[in-house]
Each structure stands twice: as structure tokens, then as C-alpha cells.
Amino acid sequence: MHLLQSVERFLNDTGAARLFENGWEGAVKTLIMIAIAGVLIYLAIGRGFEPLLLLPIAVGMLLTNIPGVELFHSEWYMTEGTIDYLHILNKGELLDILYIGVKTGLYPCLIFIGIGAMTDFTPLISNPKSLLIGAGAQFGVFVAFSGAVFLGFTVAEAASIGIIGGADGPTAIYVTKTLAPALLGAIAIAAYSYMALIPMIQPPLMRLLTTEKERKIKMTALRPVSKLEKMIFPVMVTVVVGMIVPSALSLIGCLMFGNILNVCGVTDRLSKTVQNGLMNAVTVCLGISVGATATAESFLDWNTLKIIALGLTAFAISTIGGLITAKIMNKLTGGKINPLIGSAGVSAVPMAARVAQAEGQKADPSNFLLMHAMGPNVAGVIGSAVAAGVLLACIG
């Protein structure tokens, strides 16, 4: 008798048995989420779409949607009061504990240290005008923000959706975890998906907004940059941003700290550690934690489709903003700037710069724009972090 009861209890606790706890509708939604996780795994592995983060996100989504597992309790984090982290550490499951790094902003900041260590700001230092292109490429953030408000999202949700236009996944996560945590899964997936699709999204816009003559423009070589300039730049940016937009200092400060580790010449071991071991470990924790928020209840609704559409709009308009800014600068400089580098103003480093290089060589195989495009590209990283700080200061 006891054996039969044990077997019955075991069978009732299986995921297959608990699949129908919320009826057929709940079962169908769960199976759809598992299927979506499978598609994301395929895109990450089979198609190479941002695999370093999209794969952990997909696995986190898969884990959180298996019936009866309960590895993540979103209600513990979505409370309006103070979050009881001690309770989470004592009673929480794996994903509950890992999500603490998202909620506190730890993971995005650590990733920014790694990004800073891997980023070469030499093209930006050599050509400071690139900052204008990086700023122009943030236009989509505020257009998408307005569109989201028009579609019925709250101001905080709209700010989180708009930041997708910055094409910076950690920044989008950093803003969303504060302003609209319930949308984190959808926004993260949209942000990283569009970053992976840059080679498909940007070229048509680049060809539409530039002439063949403009695409053939060859830019003069960048001036050499001294080690002293490389050292002064991150310190100066940290101070200036901290004075103007203090709410952006967490991201910018970490970004510049990582860069100092790389350029100072006396912390090579630390620089290599944050670029490799730290960056990889944090990426895994961040991806799985973000994926855990994509439950059927929060993901399968019309708002997700709106977010995907608005994210694409934000990304496209940011690309257009960068191109138009570069075209204006081309006119002001008497044709010395190739407008194609404007598309690199979004902060997807270095993919956006490589796309600009590829389009330039299609027009003229002897044209090399990569280093010129890297200036706006790294400026876009700074620009998206500053835009995030502005939104957090105004809304958060």
C-alpha cells in the first residue's frame, strides 16, 4: 500500500502530470514557451545569432517553463515594497539566487568592465567629432519611447522599450530591471535578436540614405594617439558624465575602469581576467537569469509583439539618425566624411562598424572604413549609457 502511494505521489509530481494544473490553456501556453526556447536555441547554435547570450537566455526560458520545477519565483522580485533578499537566499532556488545579480544591476556593470577592457577608444580620441554621430544614433531611443507611450505602455515601460534602440543589451537590461522588470524577458530577447540581425537590418537603410558617390568617399588616415591621451580619456569621460548625468555613472564608470585596466600597461593580468573569465561567467549568469523571467504569463501577450515591433523601429531609427548626422557632417566638412560610418553610431561593437566597412567596399573595394567607423561605434556605447542615465534620472 505504501509502495502504491509512493508511486502515485511520484507520478503526480512529474512535470507531465502538472502540465495541466492550469487547464488546457495553461498547458498550451507552457508548450509554446518550451517551443520558443527551442527556436532560440536553434538560432543561437544553428544560425549563430548572438550565441554567447542568446543561448543562456533560451536555456533560462526553458528551465523556468518546465511545469512544477519552480526554479524562479518572480513574485518575490516584483513586489512594490522592499525585496527580502535574506528570504530569497534562504528559500530560493537556483534562478532566484542568480537573479539577484540582475535586480541589483551587478551583472550589467561587470559586463561593462569587460567591454571597457576589450574596447579601443583610439578612433574616438583621434576623431572626437565621432561623438556627434554616436549621439545622433540615440534618436531612435526617444522616438520608440514616444511610440510606446502612444500604444498604451506606462512611461517607465516605454523608457525600457526605447532603450532597445541603443543596440546595447546590458544597458537595456540595466534600465528594464529598474523601470519595468516584468518586461525584462521580452526586451532582452528583442535587443539581442536585433543586434544579431544588424547585417540584415542596416545595409538596406544605408543604401537608401546614401548615394553611390558618398559610399565611395575615402577618409584620411586617423592621427596617432599617445598613451597619455588613452589614459586621460577614460578618466575625463567618467568625471564629465558623473557631473552631468550621475545616474549613468554606474555603467560609464565600469566601462572606463575596464578600459583603464587595458591601456595603463601595468594591469595586464586583470585586463585579461575581466575580458575572459569574468566576462564569460557573468554572461552565463545574466543570460540564464533574464531568460527565467520569460514565463508564459509575462511573455505570451500582445505587449510582447508590440515590444518586438517597437524595438525594430527604435533600432532602425537609431541607424537612420546616425546616417543623417554623418551626412550633415559630410556637408559641413566639404565631403571628407563617408556617411556610411553613421550607421555604426549604434553601440553594437564591432559588428556595426564591420557592416559599414563591408558596404564601403561594395562601392569601392579599395575603401577601408573600419577604423573610421569604430569611432562612432564606441561613441554609441557611451551614448546609449548616457541615454539610459537620462531616462533613469527623469523616470526612475
C-alpha positions in Angstrom: 0.0 0.0 0.0 2.8 2.4 0.9 4.6 1.5 -2.3 1.5 2.3 -4.4 1.1 5.7 -2.5 4.8 6.5 -3.2 4.4 5.7 -6.9 1.2 7.7 -7.1 2.9 10.7 -5.4 5.8 10.4 -7.7 3.6 10.3 -10.8 1.6 13.3 -9.6 4.8 15.3 -9.1 6.1 14.8 -12.6 6.1 17.7 -15.0 3.9 15.8 -17.4 1.2 15.5 -14.7 1.5 19.1 -13.6 1.3 20.4 -17.1 -2.4 20.6 -16.9 -2.7 22.2 -13.5 -4.0 25.4 -15.1 -6.2 23.6 -17.6 -5.7 23.1 -21.3 -5.0 26.8 -22.0 -2.1 26.8 -19.4 -0.7 23.6 -20.9 -0.8 25.0 -24.4 1.0 28.2 -23.3 3.6 26.2 -21.5 4.3 24.1 -24.6 4.5 27.3 -26.7 7.2 28.7 -24.4 9.1 25.5 -24.5 8.9 25.6 -28.3 10.1 29.3 -28.3 13.0 28.3 -26.2 13.8 25.6 -28.7 13.7 28.0 -31.5 16.1 30.4 -29.7 18.5 27.5 -29.0 18.4 26.7 -32.8 19.0 30.4 -33.7 21.9 30.6 -31.3 23.6 27.4 -32.3 22.4 26.7 -35.8 22.4 30.3 -37.1 25.0 31.9 -34.8 22.7 34.7 -33.6 24.4 36.2 -30.6 25.1 32.7 -29.2 27.1 33.8 -26.2 24.0 35.4 -24.6 21.0 34.2 -26.6 21.8 30.5 -25.7 21.9 31.1 -21.9 18.6 33.2 -22.3 17.0 30.3 -24.1 18.1 27.8 -21.5 16.8 30.0 -18.7 13.5 30.3 -20.5 13.4 26.5 -20.9 14.1 25.9 -17.2 11.6 28.4 -15.9 8.8 27.0 -18.0 9.1 23.3 -17.2 5.9 22.5 -15.2 6.3 22.1 -11.4 10.0 22.9 -11.3 9.6 26.4 -9.8 13.3 27.5 -10.1 12.3 31.1 -10.3 9.7 33.0 -8.2 9.1 36.3 -10.0 6.6 37.5 -7.3 9.5 37.8 -4.9 11.1 40.5 -7.1 8.0 42.2 -8.5 6.8 43.4 -5.0 6.4 47.2 -4.6 7.9 47.0 -1.1 11.5 46.2 -0.1 12.7 42.9 -1.6 13.5 40.4 1.1 16.9 39.2 -0.1 17.5 37.1 3.0 14.4 35.1 2.4 15.5 34.6 -1.2 18.9 33.3 -0.2 17.3 31.0 2.4 14.3 29.7 0.5 15.2 30.5 -3.2 16.0 28.1 -5.9 19.0 28.4 -8.4 17.4 31.0 -10.7 16.0 33.0 -7.7 19.5 33.5 -6.4 21.1 34.2 -9.8 18.5 36.9 -10.5 19.8 38.9 -7.6 22.7 40.0 -9.8 20.2 41.3 -12.4 18.0 43.1 -9.9 20.9 44.8 -8.2 22.4 45.8 -11.5 25.6 43.8 -10.7 25.8 41.7 -14.0 25.4 44.6 -16.5 28.1 46.6 -14.6 30.5 43.7 -14.5 29.9 43.1 -18.3 30.7 46.8 -18.9 34.0 46.4 -17.2 34.8 43.6 -19.6 33.6 45.6 -22.6 35.7 48.5 -21.5 38.8 46.3 -21.3 38.1 45.0 -24.8 37.3 48.4 -26.4 39.9 50.5 -28.2 38.9 54.2 -27.9 41.7 55.3 -30.1 39.5 56.1 -33.2 37.2 58.2 -31.0 40.1 60.1 -29.3 41.7 60.7 -32.7 38.4 62.0 -34.2 36.3 63.4 -31.3 33.6 64.5 -33.8 32.5 60.9 -33.8 30.8 61.6 -30.5 28.2 63.6 -32.5 27.4 60.6 -34.6 27.1 58.4 -31.5 24.7 61.0 -30.1 22.7 61.2 -33.3 22.3 57.4 -33.3 20.4 57.6 -30.0 17.4 59.3 -31.7 15.6 56.0 -32.1 15.5 55.6 -28.3 13.3 58.6 -27.8 11.2 58.0 -30.9 10.4 54.5 -29.7 9.8 55.8 -26.2 7.1 58.2 -27.6 5.6 55.4 -29.7 5.4 53.1 -26.7 3.5 55.7 -24.7 1.2 56.2 -27.6 0.5 52.4 -27.7 -0.6 52.4 -24.1 2.6 51.4 -22.2 3.4 53.3 -19.0 6.2 55.9 -19.1 8.5 53.5 -17.2 7.8 50.6 -19.6 8.2 53.0 -22.6 11.6 54.0 -21.4 12.7 50.4 -21.1 11.4 49.6 -24.6 13.0 52.7 -26.1 16.5 51.8 -24.9 16.5 48.9 -27.3 17.3 51.5 -29.9 20.7 51.9 -28.3 21.6 48.4 -29.5 23.3 47.6 -26.2 21.9 44.5 -24.4 23.4 45.1 -20.9 22.2 48.7 -21.0 18.7 47.6 -21.9 18.7 45.1 -19.1 20.1 47.6 -16.7 17.2 50.1 -17.4 14.5 47.4 -17.6 15.3 45.7 -14.3 14.7 49.1 -12.6 11.8 50.5 -14.5 9.8 47.5 -15.9 11.1 44.2 -14.6 8.0 42.3 -15.9 9.1 43.1 -19.4 12.7 42.0 -19.0 12.5 38.8 -20.9 10.8 40.2 -24.0 13.0 43.3 -24.1 16.3 41.3 -23.7 15.3 38.9 -26.4 14.3 41.7 -28.7 17.5 43.7 -28.0 19.9 40.8 -28.6 17.9 39.5 -31.6 18.2 42.8 -33.4 21.9 43.1 -32.6 22.4 39.7 -34.2 20.4 40.9 -37.3 22.5 44.0 -37.9 23.9 42.7 -41.2 20.4 42.3 -42.4 18.7 45.4 -41.0 21.3 48.1 -41.6 22.5 47.7 -45.2 19.1 48.5 -46.9 18.9 51.7 -44.8 22.5 52.6 -45.6 21.9 52.2 -49.4 18.6 54.1 -49.2 20.0 57.1 -47.4 23.4 57.4 -49.2 24.4 57.9 -52.8 27.0 55.7 -54.5 29.3 58.7 -54.7 29.0 59.2 -50.9 29.7 55.5 -50.3 32.9 55.7 -52.3 34.3 58.6 -50.2 37.8 57.7 -48.8 38.6 59.2 -45.5 42.1 60.3 -44.5 44.1 58.2 -42.0 43.4 58.9 -38.3 46.2 60.6 -36.4 48.3 58.6 -33.9 47.1 58.7 -30.3 49.6 58.8 -27.4 49.4 56.6 -24.3 48.8 59.7 -22.2 45.7 60.6 -24.2 44.5 57.0 -23.8 44.9 57.3 -20.1 43.3 60.7 -19.8 40.3 59.9 -21.9 38.5 57.4 -19.6 39.2 59.5 -16.5 37.8 62.6 -18.3 34.7 60.8 -19.6 34.0 59.4 -16.1 34.2 62.9 -14.5 32.2 64.7 -17.2 29.4 62.1 -17.3 29.3 61.9 -13.5 28.9 65.7 -13.2 26.2 65.9 -15.9 24.3 62.5 -15.6 25.2 60.9 -12.3 22.6 58.1 -12.9 24.7 56.9 -15.8 27.9 56.7 -13.8 27.5 53.0 -12.8 27.7 51.9 -16.4 30.1 54.5 -17.7 32.4 54.2 -14.6 32.6 50.5 -15.1 33.2 50.9 -18.8 36.0 53.3 -18.3 37.5 51.3 -15.4 37.8 48.3 -17.7 39.5 50.5 -20.4 42.0 51.9 -17.9 42.9 48.3 -17.0 43.7 47.7 -20.6 45.6 50.9 -21.5 47.6 51.6 -18.4 50.1 48.8 -19.1 50.6 47.6 -15.5 47.4 45.5 -15.0 47.6 43.1 -17.9 46.5 40.2 -15.7 43.4 42.0 -14.5 42.6 43.1 -18.0 42.8 39.6 -19.4 40.7 38.3 -16.5 37.8 40.7 -17.0 37.9 40.2 -20.7 37.7 36.4 -20.5 37.0 34.6 -17.2 34.8 37.3 -15.6 33.0 38.3 -18.8 32.2 34.7 -19.6 31.0 33.8 -16.2 28.8 36.9 -15.8 27.4 36.4 -19.3 26.2 32.9 -18.4 24.6 34.1 -15.1 23.0 37.1 -16.8 21.5 35.2 -19.7 20.0 32.4 -17.6 18.6 34.9 -15.1 17.0 37.1 -17.8 15.6 34.0 -19.6 14.0 32.9 -16.3 11.7 36.0 -16.4 10.2 34.9 -19.7 7.3 32.9 -18.3 4.1 32.2 -20.2 2.2 34.7 -18.1 4.6 37.6 -18.9 5.7 36.7 -22.4 2.6 35.4 -24.3 0.6 38.6 -24.7 0.1 41.4 -27.2 2.6 43.5 -25.4 5.4 41.2 -26.4 4.6 41.7 -30.1 4.4 45.5 -29.6 7.8 45.4 -27.9 9.3 43.4 -30.8 7.8 45.9 -33.3 8.9 49.0 -31.3 12.4 47.5 -30.8 12.8 47.1 -34.5 11.5 50.7 -35.1 13.9 52.0 -32.4 16.9 50.2 -33.9 16.0 51.3 -37.5 15.5 55.0 -36.5 18.8 54.9 -34.5 20.6 53.7 -37.6 18.9 56.4 -39.7 19.8 59.1 -37.0 23.4 58.1 -37.2 23.4 58.2 -41.0 21.7 61.6 -41.2 24.2 63.0 -38.7 27.1 61.7 -40.7 25.6 63.2 -43.9 25.3 66.6 -42.3 28.9 66.3 -41.1 29.9 65.3 -44.6 28.4 68.5 -46.0 29.9 70.7 -43.3 33.4 69.2 -43.9 33.2 69.6 -47.6 32.8 65.9 -48.4 35.5 64.5 -46.1 33.3 62.1 -44.1 31.8 59.0 -45.6 28.1 58.9 -44.3 28.3 55.1 -44.1 30.1 55.4 -40.8 27.0 57.0 -39.3 25.3 53.6 -39.2 28.0 52.4 -36.7 26.7 55.0 -34.2 24.6 52.3 -32.6 26.6 50.6 -29.8 26.8 47.1 -31.3 30.6 46.8 -31.2 32.2 45.9 -33.5 29.5 44.4 -35.7 28.0 47.7 -36.8 31.5 49.0 -37.8 32.1 45.9 -39.8 28.8 46.4 -41.7 29.9 49.9 -42.6 33.2 48.6 -43.8 31.5 45.9 -45.9 29.1 48.4 -47.5 32.0 50.8 -48.3 34.0 48.0 -50.0 31.0 47.0 -52.1 31.1 50.5 -53.6 34.9 50.6 -53.8 36.9 47.5 -52.9 39.9 49.8 -52.1 37.9 51.7 -49.5 38.7 50.9 -45.8 36.3 52.5 -43.3 36.6 50.1 -40.4 38.8 52.3 -38.1 36.8 55.4 -39.0 33.5 53.5 -38.2 34.9 52.3 -34.9 34.9 55.9 -33.6 31.1 56.3 -33.9 30.7 52.7 -32.8 32.4 53.2 -29.4 30.8 56.6 -29.1 27.5 54.8 -29.4 28.4 52.7 -26.3 28.9 55.9 -24.3 25.8 57.4 -25.9 23.5 54.6 -25.0 24.7 54.5 -21.4 24.2 58.3 -21.1 20.7 57.9 -22.7 19.9 55.2 -20.1 21.1 57.5 -17.4 18.9 60.3 -18.6 15.8 58.0 -18.7 16.6 56.7 -15.2 17.1 60.2 -13.8 13.8 61.5 -15.4 11.6 58.5 -14.7 13.3 56.1 -12.2 
